[in-house]
């Protein structure tokens, strides 16, 4: 199918970090290769202003998306490019995810050292409650501390000796050409990634010109997997800072989903693994969430409040 051509320049809304701009420019290149002219508008979000507080303490939902979504609703921009894992599971009225391009590596990475080689009491930095909780389960002898800032800032802090290692998304490091910094990539059995990790979301207003254009950038297999993961998260509460992991992948006609809920202190973990026929990803995600809830997930999530 030929991509419909926009009749005007489409304005892409993005955060101003190096990674966010890489992501916006990547989507711009896909659109421009199809003959669609674009420009990028940088928008500062609440999460960008919070450089010291942990993301969990700061309140969770919409920290990196609220102001961008407001610009989209106000017609100041035509589309927004988000890291899907930062996007709340419920879109504001009038907005939708028009496309999810093919996913990058969805897993978590350690920079500075491997988990096995870290000494007891080593300091590990992460801004993610999910990563911290799962790491405490694997290595309760480590000192897990919050680290904020963009990717370069975090890498600089680790190299300066503030941390023995830091945890980041492998996708971000790969996109920025920093794959050589990765000491270890965790399997989902070790650290189950955040729902939607490694995927981008192109958000637009419903049924306007940008929506029709951007729909053509959707990658069906990626979309199915992350819709499954986000359905699990939505059923459990929908907050991107919850210690919830989910990873789905298609194998033949089946969709496999792993779901994890961990106590913030790493004292307990609930894990499910389910599969179903592809074509109904939300149902599979909701089914996995129901199984987690039947095992006591609500009690673990309440401890995060």
C-alpha positions, 0 to 999 in steps of 0.5 A: 500500500502506498503511503498517503502524502501529507499536504503540508509539513508535519510537526513532530513533538519530542523531548530534547534529550539526545535519545529522544531526538534520535528517535524523533529524527528516525521517524522523520527520516522514515516519513521523509523517505516516503515524501512527507516533509517534517520538522521537530519541535522540542517540548520539555516535560515534567520528567525533564525538570525532575533531575534529583527525585526518583521517578517512582517518588515523582508520581509515575504516569505521564511524567515524560508525555503529559506536556507533549500530549497537551501540545498534540491536543492543542494542534501545536504539533501533528504527531509525537514520538515516544518511548512506548514504555513511558507512555501510559496505557490509556490515551487522552480522549482524542489521541491514539497510537497511530503506529509502532515501528519495528522494535529494537532490542527490548532487554535491560543492559548493565554498563561497567561490569557484569552481574557475576563480577560485581563485588558484594556491596557494589553500588549499582545505579538505576532510575527504574523501580522494576530493574531495582526490584529484580536486581535485588532478587538476583543479588541482595548483597548489592547497593542499589541507588537511584541515578538520574539524567540522560544516557550520557550523564549516567555513563559519565557518573559511572565512569567517574566512579560514582557507581560500579555499574548502571542499568539501562535499556539496551535499545537506547544504548544501541540507538545512540551507537553506544553498544560497546559500553554494554557489559551484559544484556539480561535475559527476560528470565533474569530481568523481565523488561518493561512493557513496550521496552525497545519500541517507539510509539507514534501518537497522533490525533484521531483520524486526521492527516498525520494519523493516516500517514503514520499508520503506514509505519506500523510493524504488525509483529511488534504491535501485537507483542507490545499490545499484549504487554501493555494489556497486562500492565493496564490490568495491573494498574497502568503505571510505567513506574510499577515493578512490573515486567512483561515480554511477549514474542510470536512463534509461528501462530502462537504468542508467548507472554512472560509477566513478572511482579516484584516486591520493591525490596526484592523479597518476593517475585510472582511470575507467569508464562502463558501462550495463546493464538496470535490475533488476540494479544490484549486477551492474553495480556489480561489473562496473564494479569489475572493469573498474577492477581490471583497469586497476590500481585495486588498486595505487592503493588500496594507496597509501591504506593 
